[in-house]
Amino acid sequence: MSIFNQSSSGFSSKHVSINPPPSVSDLNEVLGASVTSSKLSEIPAFEEIEAIEQSNKNKKLEERRQKGRIRSKATRENKKKYLQHLEGKVAELEQEKFRLQNLLISYRADKLYDIGAGSKSPIENIQSNKYKTIEQFFDRETTQYVGNKSVSMAANFEKKMYKNLQNHKEFIDKAFEAIINSYNPNYKKVFLRDLGPDYTTDYKVIKKYSTFFTGETKLNKYQQQEFIKKHNLNLVDEFAASINPTKQQFEISKMIFRKYYLLNQKYKKAIQLLLEAKQIIEETNVDHNSFTKFLIESQIFEERQMMNSMLKNSIFTKDNAFKDIWQIKISNKTYTFNILDDPTMGEIATKILKTPAKLHEVSFEYNHFSLP
C-alpha cells in the first residue's frame, strides 16, 4: 500500500510494509523443536494426567496396606507363639509348685518324727540342763549331794527356768504345728477355707470363668479381675471353673462341696480342741514353774532336801508321763464308713455306683487313747 505526499505542501512518498504472523517453521527454529499438529495431539489432557497420578497413588497405598497386613500377620503369629510359650512356662511352674508342695508336706511329716529327738532338739536341751544341774550339785560317782558354793539352787533354777520354758515352747509349737499340718494324710485343698454350707454361684458364671483357664476368654487380665470382683468369686469358684464342668457335673459338684464343708467342720472342731489344749498346757507350765520357784526361794525345805528329792524322782529316772503319770490306756478302735450310707452323697452315689455296697466301704483301725 502506498501513500503519496506532494512536495509542494511538504509531503513525500514513502512505502510501508506489514509483516505476516510467524509460521510453525519459524517457531521450530526459535524453540529448537519440531512441533507439529500430530505431536500436539499426542500430549495427554489434564484429566488423563490426574487419573494416572491417582492410579499410582492407589498402587502405592495398596502396597503399603499389603505390607501392613503382612506385618500384622507376623505380629499375631509372634504373639500367639509367645503366649504359647508363656502358657507352657506357667504349666511347668504349676508342676514345680505342686512338686515343692508335696516335698514340703513330706518334710513336715518327717519332722513330726524328729520332734523330741536329736542332740539339738528342744527336749534334748531340757534334758541336758538337768544333767548340768547334777554336775553342779552332785558327785556323779556317789550320786551324793555336795552343794555348790559359787551358785545357789535358787539362782541355778532362775537361770535354767527360762531356758527350759523356751525349749518347751519350741517343742510344743512344733508338735502342734506338725499335728495340724498332718491332720489328713491325703492332699489338702486350700479352697476348703472358702467353703460355706451351701454353694450358690450360677452355672453360667462358672462356665464363663472356665474360659480363663481354657484360654478361650476374650477378656484381658484387667477385665478378668473386674469379672471376678463383680461376681465375688473365691477359691471354691476357681476350683469349680478349673474343672470346666458340664451342667450335670456342676449340679453334683454342689453336693460334693457340701460334703467337703461338713468334713471341714469336723476337722475345724478337732483343731479348735487342739489349740485349746495347747493353751492349757502353756498356762499350766508357767503356773508350775512359778510354784517351783516359790518352793526353792521360800526355803521351806533345805537345798539338800530339795536336790536329793529331784535326784531320786527326776534326774536318774526316765519319766514316761504317757504311761507312768497319766497311765493312758491304749485300745483299738475301728472306724467304718460307706458312701452309700452318707446323708449328703448317699442318694447320688447309689444312682452312679452299680457295684455291691460292700465294695464302697472304707474301714481302718486306729489306736485309741483314754484316761483310766
C-alpha positions in Angstrom: 0.0 0.0 0.0 1.4 3.5 -1.0 0.9 6.9 0.4 1.6 9.9 -1.8 2.8 13.2 -0.4 3.0 16.3 -2.5 6.4 18.1 -2.5 4.7 21.4 -2.7 2.9 21.0 0.5 5.8 19.4 2.3 4.8 15.8 1.7 6.9 13.0 0.2 6.1 9.5 -0.9 7.2 6.5 1.3 6.4 2.7 1.1 5.4 0.9 4.5 5.0 -2.9 4.6 3.2 -5.0 7.5 4.9 -8.5 8.3 2.6 -11.6 8.5 2.3 -13.7 11.7 5.1 -16.3 12.4 4.7 -19.8 10.9 5.2 -23.2 12.5 8.6 -23.5 10.9 9.6 -20.1 12.4 8.5 -21.4 15.9 10.5 -24.6 15.3 13.6 -22.6 14.6 13.1 -20.4 17.7 12.2 -23.4 20.1 14.7 -25.8 18.6 12.0 -28.5 18.4 9.9 -30.0 15.8 6.3 -29.2 16.8 3.7 -30.5 14.5 -0.1 -30.8 14.9 0.2 -34.6 15.2 2.7 -34.2 18.1 0.4 -31.7 19.9 -2.4 -34.2 19.6 -0.4 -36.8 21.5 0.0 -34.7 24.6 -2.5 -36.1 27.2 -5.3 -34.0 28.6 -5.3 -32.7 32.2 -8.0 -35.3 33.3 -5.8 -38.1 31.9 -2.8 -36.9 33.9 -4.8 -36.7 37.1 -6.2 -40.2 36.6 -2.7 -41.6 36.1 -1.4 -39.9 39.2 -4.4 -41.2 41.2 -3.7 -44.7 39.9 -0.1 -44.5 41.0 -1.2 -43.3 44.5 -3.7 -46.2 44.7 -1.0 -48.7 43.8 1.4 -47.3 46.5 -1.4 -47.3 49.0 -2.3 -50.9 48.3 1.4 -51.8 48.5 1.6 -50.1 52.0 -1.6 -51.9 53.1 -0.3 -55.2 51.9 2.9 -54.7 53.8 0.8 -53.7 56.8 -1.2 -56.9 56.5 2.0 -58.9 56.3 3.4 -57.2 59.4 0.1 -57.6 61.3 0.0 -61.3 60.5 3.6 -61.7 61.6 2.9 -59.8 64.8 -0.2 -62.0 65.5 1.8 -65.2 64.9 4.7 -64.0 67.1 2.2 -63.0 69.8 0.5 -66.4 69.5 3.9 -68.2 69.8 4.8 -66.0 72.8 1.5 -66.8 74.5 2.0 -70.5 73.9 5.5 -70.2 75.4 4.1 -68.4 78.4 1.3 -71.0 78.8 4.0 -73.7 78.7 6.1 -71.9 81.2 3.0 -71.5 83.5 2.3 -75.2 83.2 5.9 -76.0 84.1 5.8 -73.7 87.1 2.5 -75.2 88.2 4.1 -78.6 88.1 7.1 -77.4 90.0 4.8 -75.7 92.6 2.9 -79.0 93.0 6.2 -80.9 93.4 7.5 -78.5 96.0 4.2 -78.5 97.9 4.4 -82.3 98.1 8.0 -82.1 99.1 7.1 -79.6 101.9 4.3 -81.9 103.1 6.7 -84.9 103.2 9.3 -82.7 105.0 6.8 -81.7 107.6 5.6 -85.2 108.1 9.3 -86.3 108.6 9.8 -83.5 111.1 6.9 -84.9 113.1 9.1 -87.9 113.9 12.1 -85.7 114.6 10.4 -83.7 117.4 11.9 -84.6 120.7 14.8 -86.5 119.1 18.3 -85.4 118.3 21.1 -83.6 120.2 19.8 -80.2 119.3 16.1 -80.8 119.8 14.2 -78.8 122.5 13.6 -81.9 124.6 17.3 -82.8 124.4 18.2 -79.3 125.6 15.9 -79.6 128.6 17.4 -83.0 129.5 20.9 -81.5 129.1 20.0 -78.8 131.6 19.1 -81.4 134.1 22.4 -83.2 133.7 24.2 -79.9 134.1 22.5 -79.5 137.4 23.8 -82.8 138.5 27.4 -81.7 137.7 27.0 -78.6 139.8 25.4 -80.1 142.9 26.1 -83.8 142.9 29.0 -86.2 142.9 28.3 -88.3 139.8 30.1 -91.4 141.2 28.5 -91.4 144.6 25.3 -89.6 143.5 25.5 -87.7 146.8 24.7 -84.0 147.2 27.8 -82.0 147.7 26.5 -78.4 147.2 28.0 -75.6 145.2 29.4 -72.5 147.0 29.5 -70.4 143.8 25.9 -70.7 142.9 22.8 -71.4 145.0 20.0 -73.7 144.0 17.6 -70.7 143.7 20.0 -68.9 141.4 20.6 -72.0 139.3 16.8 -72.6 138.9 16.2 -69.0 138.0 18.9 -69.2 135.3 17.7 -72.5 133.8 13.9 -71.9 134.2 13.5 -69.5 131.3 15.8 -71.6 129.0 13.7 -74.7 129.8 10.5 -72.8 129.2 11.8 -71.5 125.9 12.9 -75.0 124.8 9.5 -76.4 125.8 7.7 -73.6 123.9 9.6 -74.6 120.7 8.8 -78.2 121.2 5.1 -77.5 121.8 4.8 -75.2 118.8 6.5 -77.7 116.5 4.4 -80.6 117.9 1.1 -78.9 117.4 2.0 -77.5 114.1 3.0 -80.9 112.9 -0.2 -82.4 114.0 -2.3 -79.7 112.4 -0.3 -79.9 109.1 -0.8 -83.7 109.1 -4.5 -83.8 110.1 -5.2 -85.5 106.8 -2.7 -87.9 105.1 -4.0 -87.1 101.7 -3.7 -83.9 99.6 -5.2 -80.9 101.5 -7.2 -78.5 99.3 -6.7 -74.8 100.0 -10.2 -73.9 98.7 -11.7 -75.5 101.8 -11.2 -72.3 103.7 -13.7 -70.5 101.5 -16.4 -73.3 101.7 -19.8 -72.4 103.1 -22.8 -74.7 103.9 -24.3 -74.1 100.5 -22.8 -73.4 97.1 -24.8 -70.7 95.2 -22.7 -69.5 92.3 -24.6 -69.6 89.0 -23.6 -72.1 86.4 -23.3 -69.5 83.6 -20.8 -67.5 85.7 -18.7 -70.6 86.2 -18.7 -71.5 82.5 -17.5 -68.0 81.6 -15.0 -68.2 84.4 -13.8 -71.6 82.9 -12.7 -69.8 79.7 -10.0 -68.1 81.8 -8.4 -71.5 82.3 -9.0 -72.9 78.8 -7.6 -69.8 77.1 -10.9 -69.2 75.3 -11.6 -65.9 77.0 -11.7 -62.7 75.1 -11.2 -60.6 78.2 -7.8 -59.2 79.1 -6.4 -59.6 82.6 -7.9 -56.4 83.9 -11.3 -57.3 82.6 -10.9 -60.8 84.2 -10.2 -59.2 87.5 -13.3 -57.0 87.2 -15.3 -60.1 86.4 -14.1 -61.9 89.5 -14.7 -58.9 91.6 -18.2 -58.3 90.2 -19.4 -61.8 90.9 -17.5 -62.1 94.2 -15.7 -65.3 93.1 -13.5 -67.1 95.6 -11.2 -70.2 95.6 -14.2 -72.6 95.5 -15.4 -71.0 92.3 -11.9 -71.1 90.9 -11.7 -74.8 91.7 -15.1 -75.4 90.1 -14.2 -73.4 87.0 -10.8 -75.1 86.6 -12.7 -78.4 86.1 -14.9 -76.8 83.3 -17.9 -78.9 84.3 -21.0 -79.8 82.3 -24.4 -78.8 83.7 -24.9 -82.2 85.3 -21.4 -82.3 86.7 -21.9 -78.8 88.2 -25.1 -79.9 90.0 -23.2 -82.9 91.5 -20.4 -80.6 92.4 -22.7 -78.6 94.7 -23.3 -81.8 96.7 -19.6 -82.5 96.7 -18.8 -79.1 98.1 -21.5 -79.6 100.8 -19.8 -82.8 101.8 -16.4 -81.1 101.9 -17.9 -78.4 104.1 -19.2 -80.9 106.6 -15.8 -82.7 106.7 -14.0 -79.5 107.2 -16.3 -78.6 110.1 -15.2 -81.8 111.8 -11.6 -81.0 111.3 -12.1 -77.5 112.5 -13.7 -78.8 115.7 -10.7 -81.1 116.3 -8.2 -78.3 115.6 -10.0 -76.0 118.0 -9.8 -78.6 120.7 -6.1 -79.0 120.0 -5.5 -75.2 120.2 -7.4 -75.1 123.5 -5.3 -78.0 124.8 -2.1 -76.2 123.8 -3.2 -73.0 125.6 -4.0 -75.0 128.8 -0.6 -76.8 128.7 1.3 -73.5 128.2 -0.6 -71.8 131.0 -0.1 -74.7 133.4 3.6 -74.8 132.7 4.1 -71.2 133.7 2.0 -71.8 136.8 4.0 -74.9 137.6 7.4 -73.0 137.3 6.1 -70.2 139.4 5.1 -72.7 142.1 8.5 -74.4 142.0 10.3 -71.1 142.2 8.4 -70.3 145.3 9.3 -73.6 146.9 13.0 -73.1 146.3 13.1 -69.4 147.3 11.0 -69.9 150.4 13.5 -72.4 151.9 10.6 -74.3 153.4 12.9 -77.3 152.6 16.7 -77.2 152.7 18.6 -77.2 149.5 19.9 -80.6 150.3 16.4 -82.0 150.7 15.2 -80.4 147.5 18.1 -81.6 145.5 18.0 -85.2 146.8 14.3 -85.3 146.0 15.0 -84.1 142.5 17.8 -86.6 142.1 15.7 -89.5 143.1 12.5 -88.6 141.3 13.7 -87.0 138.1 17.3 -87.0 137.2 18.1 -90.7 137.0 14.6 -91.9 136.0 13.2 -91.9 132.5 9.9 -90.3 133.1 7.2 -91.6 130.8 4.2 -89.3 131.6 2.1 -91.2 129.0 2.3 -94.5 130.9 3.7 -93.7 134.4 1.9 -90.5 135.3 -1.3 -90.4 133.3 -1.5 -94.2 132.8 -3.1 -93.7 129.5 -4.7 -96.9 128.2 -4.3 -98.0 124.6 -7.0 -99.9 122.8 -8.1 -100.5 119.2 -10.9 -98.6 117.7 -12.2 -99.3 114.1 -13.9 -96.6 112.1 -16.1 -97.7 109.1 -17.8 -95.5 106.5 -19.7 -96.3 103.4 -20.5 -93.6 100.9 -23.8 -95.2 100.1 -25.0 -94.5 103.6 -23.8 -90.9 103.6 -26.6 -88.4 104.3 -25.2 -85.9 101.8 -23.9 -88.1 99.0 -25.7 -91.4 99.5 -28.5 -90.9 97.1 -26.4 -89.8 94.2 -23.8 -92.4 94.9 -26.4 -95.1 94.8 -27.5 -94.0 91.4 -24.0 -93.7 90.0 -22.4 -96.8 91.5 -23.6 -100.2 90.3 -21.3 -102.5 92.2 -22.2 -104.1 95.6 -22.3 -101.8 98.6 -19.5 -103.7 100.4 -17.0 -102.6 97.7 -17.5 -99.0 98.7 -16.8 -99.5 102.4 -13.7 -97.9 104.0 -12.6 -99.3 107.3 -9.5 -98.6 109.4 -8.3 -99.3 112.9 -6.6 -96.6 115.0 -5.0 -96.8 118.4 -7.5 -95.3 120.9 -6.0 -93.4 123.9 -8.1 -93.0 127.0 -7.5 -92.0 130.7 -8.3 -94.5 133.3 
